[in-house]
Amino acid sequence: MTSPRKRLAGQQAELLKALLTGGDAPAGFDADRLRIEANVLRNKQRRLAAYLRPDLAEALGDRLPALFREYMASHPKTDAIRARAYADAFGTWLVERGEIPKPKRKPWWSRRV
């Protein structure tokens, strides 16, 4: 028999997966409302990445939303990665794909003082 806490943790994991990866809505959740909430969350993550890495937002311009959406689809954010590390990983992904040039030196925010 599963404890109530383990059951709840499993349900929360299903919900988080649906929100972050665009997966199917868990039992008991309205799929349309969940899709709306997932879009809000993805837009918030994109805005945060643009805030943390303004160089990427400036370099990509109008291409930012589509490229960030594509990145998120193949690299969903988890609670194990911090927002700045996620934004940096997005930048690395962009360089690897040739969307932006490789920086000549480390950005100011990643240098140790």
PEDAGI-V604726 format. One record per residue. N is the residue number from 0. RES is the residue in three letters. D_LAST is the distance of its C-alpha to the last C-alpha in Angstrom with 1 decimal. Layout:
n=[N,N]
res=[RES,RES]
d_last=[D_LAST,D_LAST]
This chain:
n=[0,1,2,3,4,5,6,7,8,9,10,11,12,13,14,15,16,17,18,19,20,21,22,23,24,25,26,27,28,29,30,31,32,33,34,35,36,37,38,39,40,41,42,43,44,45,46,47,48,49,50,51,52,53,54,55,56,57,58,59,60,61,62,63,64,65,66,67,68,69,70,71,72,73,74,75,76,77,78,79,80,81,82,83,84,85,86,87,88,89,90,91,92,93,94,95,96,97,98,99,100,101,102,103,104,105,106,107,108,109,110,111,112]
res=[MET,THR,SER,PRO,ARG,LYS,ARG,LEU,ALA,GLY,GLN,GLN,ALA,GLU,LEU,LEU,LYS,ALA,LEU,LEU,THR,GLY,GLY,ASP,ALA,PRO,ALA,GLY,PHE,ASP,ALA,ASP,ARG,LEU,ARG,ILE,GLU,ALA,ASN,VAL,LEU,ARG,ASN,LYS,GLN,ARG,ARG,LEU,ALA,ALA,TYR,LEU,ARG,PRO,ASP,LEU,ALA,GLU,ALA,LEU,GLY,ASP,ARG,LEU,PRO,ALA,LEU,PHE,ARG,GLU,TYR,MET,ALA,SER,HIS,PRO,LYS,THR,ASP,ALA,ILE,ARG,ALA,ARG,ALA,TYR,ALA,ASP,ALA,PHE,GLY,THR,TRP,LEU,VAL,GLU,ARG,GLY,GLU,ILE,PRO,LYS,PRO,LYS,ARG,LYS,PRO,TRP,TRP,SER,ARG,ARG,VAL]
d_last=[53.0,49.5,48.1,47.5,43.8,43.6,45.7,43.5,40.3,42.1,43.1,39.6,38.2,41.0,40.1,36.4,37.3,39.7,37.2,34.3,36.4,39.4,41.7,45.0,45.4,46.0,49.5,50.1,47.6,48.7,47.4,47.4,45.4,42.9,42.4,41.8,39.2,37.5,37.4,35.8,33.1,32.4,32.2,29.8,27.5,27.8,27.0,23.9,22.7,23.5,21.5,18.4,18.9,20.7,20.5,22.8,25.1,25.5,26.1,28.6,30.4,33.6,33.0,30.1,32.5,34.6,31.9,29.9,33.3,33.9,30.6,31.2,34.7,33.6,30.3,31.0,28.2,28.6,27.3,25.4,22.8,20.4,20.8,17.4,18.1,21.6,20.7,18.6,21.6,23.8,21.9,22.3,25.9,26.5,25.3,27.5,30.4,30.0,29.7,26.7,25.5,22.7,19.5,19.0,15.3,12.8,12.7,10.0,10.0,9.5,6.4,3.8,0.0]
